[in-house]
Amino acid sequence: MSHTAAVRIPDYQSATDSANNGRSHLAEAPSNFEPVLNTQEAAALLQIHPKTLQRMARQGRVPAFRIGDLWRFRASELDEWLRSGVCSNRHSCRN
């Protein structure tokens, strides 16, 4: 049985509004700006525990970057990483 997690990916405008108490300093979001996911959101997308994802990020095993002390992830990079044929260290890849 397959379980899928519903993940709300925040949009740029609501993130800007909440960060500026409803006062956006930008007229509109750049068309090429991709919102980033926090650890909880990215872990839910990948269906793994957030601590596992943080460990993988520290080890450089998953595409991620830090903003201050916080890990951030781009959904498009995670998707590309998965499609590239990521192999588990414990199990062989199967085609």
Secondary structure, DSSP 8 states (H G I E B T S, - for coil): -----------HHHHHHHHTTT--SSSS--TT----B-HHHHHHHHTS-HHHHHHHHHTT-S--EEETTEEEB-HHHHHHHHHTT---SSS----
